[in-house]
């Protein structure tokens, strides 16, 4: 069959290609939009994340310092002896 001087099969192929192109374009737009949203989330939250990391690191360091200080106190409280060696 022929429609407007173009074989039906050929016309369908054009429609199919155009449809696939349109779908691909839509996917690209959605994907790009989602990636941009994620990028913005990362950028907007970077300060909060950095602050959290700094805070957690500080707390860990403080806890370790307290452990060291406790151990130093324990050692200072001990009587030095050489017996048994």
Buried (B, 14 or more C-beta within 10 A) or exposed (E): EEEEEEEEEEBEEEEEEEEEEEEEEEEEEEEEEEEEEEEEEEEEEEEEEEEEEEEEEEEEEEEEEEEEEEEEEEEEEEEEEEEEE
